Amino acid sequence: MNVLMSFSWKNGQGPAEFVARLTSDFIARSTQIAAIKDFEATADKVKEVVEGVVLTGLSPEAREKDGPISVVYCVYLAGAAGEKASSSYFLSEMEAAYKTEPELALSLAQALMNATLVEESAKECERLADRIGKEVLSKYPTAEIALMRAKALANATVVEESAKERERLADRIGTELLSKYPTAEIALAQAKALMNATVVEQSAKERERLADRIETELLSKYPTAEIALAQAQALVQFGARLDEEEKLVELFQRIQTLLAPFGLSWEDLTRH
């Protein structure tokens, strides 16, 4: 199979897409495949073959056809399918390749970030984010790698139960990353983290404070439609704690005023 994949990476059209589709369709179905009548292979062997195909994306032949990116994507696909062992295996192989091939720095950072997308533990997400910082960003301090760490920290806020902890993670994005790499993309990651804090915050006053932080600390410096939407979503969470009609009307008008300069409307907000 690896010989065929080597040929495919050299001469085929879309081998990266094939690897992703193979992983999506079969990484979690090895037992079903092995049970097919007259199919002479164990479930472990089926999984071994799929994993082997994925890891050909790290071969020299695969470099010019998005091979490493396909492995990065499969870290997520395997995790999303509940195959955490395969996801971790792909990640460890990417890390091993990076040790001898530093040009894979961004790919490793992306793989670590992708692992946080399917991680159920906020502490584990934060640990993965810190690995990006320690293993990659410290050696290759670029805005692209910093963004992967920022996204990983923001992903931790999705599964963190505490509003205070979500805000702490958002603050880490600001102090450790945005201050050094002032880009709109990293600012958006912090805005999303602050917005996520409003989702589990019980106090209406605190929800409004968090929404105001997005405006004063981020939107004022990085005036993008995406950050405006994050603030609007935070204000909607604030509104969910209001019961006075007059205040709700004022809030609705505030959100409309916030979105208008970016060509956005209430309908755009409801689509996100």
N, C-alpha and C positions, 0 to 999 in steps of 0.2 A: 504493500500500500504506500509506503513512504517513497518508493521509487516512482510510483505513479504521481504522487504529489510533487516530487521534485520536478518531474516533467511538466506538471500543471503550472507550478510557480514560474517556470522558465518560459513556457509557450502557451499556456491556457489563457482564457478570457474570464476574468472574475473569479479566480481561485479563492480570494478572501471571502467573497459572498458565499461560495460553496461551503467553506469551513464553518462559517457562522450558521448556515442553514442546517448542516449536519449536526452541529452541537445543539441547536434549538430543537431539532426533531428527535434526536436519539440519545442525548447524554443522560436523560432520566428514564429511558425505556429499555435499558439493557436486558432486564429480566424478561420483558415481553418479547423482545427479539429472540433471546435464547430459547424461549418456549415454542417458537415456530416449529412445526413438524419438519423433520429431516434437516433442520438447521444445526449443524454440528459445531456448536461453540457455546461456552458458558457465558453467563452474564458478565463475569469479570473480564473475560476475553473480549467481549463486545465493547465494554467500556474502555479497555486498554487500547483497542483499535481507534476508537473515537478520539481519545486523549492523544494518541500518537499522531493522528492527522492534524489536530489542532496545533500541536507543538512544532510541526513542520513550518509553521509561520515564523519561527525563530531561525530558520536555516538561511544561509547566505543567498540562496536562490529566491527567497521570499521578500527580501528587503525592498526591492523596487516595486512590488505589487501589494503594499500594505500588509505584509505578513505579520509584523509585530502588532499592528493595530487590530488585526483579526484575533490575535491571542488576548489582547486587552479586552476586546468585546466579549470573548468567550469566558473571561473571568466573571463578568456580569451574568452572561447567559446561564452558565453552570450554577451560579449562586441562586439566580432567580428560579431555576428548576428544582431547587432543593438539594443539589449535588454539591454540598459545601466542600467535600474532600477534593473533588475535581477542580473546583474553583481555586482552592488553596494550592493545589498542585500546579496549576497554570501560573499562579502568582509566584510561587517559589522558583519555577523554571525561568520566568521572566527576570527575577532578581538575580539568579545565577548567571544568566546571559549578560545582564547589565554590568556585573563585576569585571567582565573581560571586554565588554563593548560599551563604553560610556556614552556612545551616541544613542543608546536606548534609555537615557535618563528620563526623558519626557514620557516615553511609553510606560516605564515602571511607575512613574507618578500617576499616570492615567489608570493603570491597572489597580493600584492601591485605592485610588478614589472610587473606581468601579466597584471594588469590594464593599465599600461603605454603602452603596446603593441598595444592597440586599442584606445588610447586617442589621440584626434586630437589637443589638446592644449599643447604647450610646457610648459607653466606655470603650467598647471595641472599635467603634467608629473613630473616636478621638485618638485611640492608640494607632490606628492606621494612618490618620492624619499626621500624627507625630512622626511616624516612620517616613512619611514623605519629606518632612522637615529634616530629620536626622540623616537619612540615607541618600537623599537626592538633592533637596533644595540647598543644604549647607555646602554642597560641592558644586552645584550648578545653579547659582542664584539668578533665575530668570523669572519674568512675570508669568510666563506660561506654566511653569512648575509651581509657582506660588499660587496660581489660580486653582490648580488641582488640590492643593492643601486647603485652600479656602472653601472649595466645594465640599471636601471631605468633612470639614468642621460643620458646615451648614447642613450636610446630610445627618450629622449626629443630632442636630436639633429636631429632626423629624421624629426620631424615636425616643428622645429624652422626655421624661414625664414632667420634670420640674421646670416651671417658667423661669426661675432664677438661674438654673443651670443652662437653659437655652440662651438666656441673655449673656451669661458668662462665656459661652462658646462664641456668641456673636462678637463679644468684646475681644476675644482672642483673634478673630479675623481682622478686626480693626487695628489692634495694637501691634500684632506680630507680622501682619501681612500687608494690609492696606497702607500703613504708615511708611513701609519700605517700597512697596510696589503700587503706587497710586493709579490704578486703572479702574475704569467703569465696571469691568467684569468682576473684579474682586469686591468693589463697592456693592454690586448687586448681590453677591453671595452673602455679605453682611446684612444687607437689607432683608433678604429672604429669611435669614436666621432670626432677626429681630421680629419680623412678621410672624414667624413660627412661634415665638415666645408669646405673642398675643393670643394664640389659639388655646393655650392651656392656662393662661393667666385668668384668675377669677375676678380680680378687681377691675372695674371699668376705668378708674383713674389710672391704674398702671397700664392698661391697654392703650389709653390715649397717650400716656407718656412715651411708651415704646414707639407708637406711630409717629409722634413728634420727633423722636430721635432720628428716625429714617429721614425726615425732612431736613432737620437742621444739620445733621452730621454727614448725610450722604447725598440726598437729592440736590441740596444747594450747591454742592461741589461737583456732582456728576449728574447733570440734568438729562436723564434718559427716560424713555417711555417705560422701560422695564422696572426701574427703581420707583417711578411714579406709581406704577401698578402695585408694587409691593407695599408702598405706603397706603394706597387706597384699600388694599385688602386688609391691612392692619386696622384702618379706620372702620371698615365693615365689622371687624371683630369687636371693636369698641362699641359700635352701634348695637350689637347684639345684647349688650348689657344695659342699654337705655330703654326706658319705658315711657318717657314723656314725648308726645307727638311733636311738640315745638322743637325740641332738641334734635329729634330725628330728622326733621325737615332741614334744619340748619346743617346737620351733618351731611345730608344728601347733597345740599348745595355746595358744601365745602369740597366734597369728593368730585363733583362736576367741575368746579373751578380748578382743582388739582390736575385733572386729566385733560382739560381742554387745550392747554398749550402744546400738548403732544399729539393732538388730533385724535384723542381717545374719548370714549363715552362710557356711560354706565354699562352698555351692552358689551363693550370690550372687557370690562371687569368681570362680568358674569361668565364670560367664556374661559376665564383662567381659574 
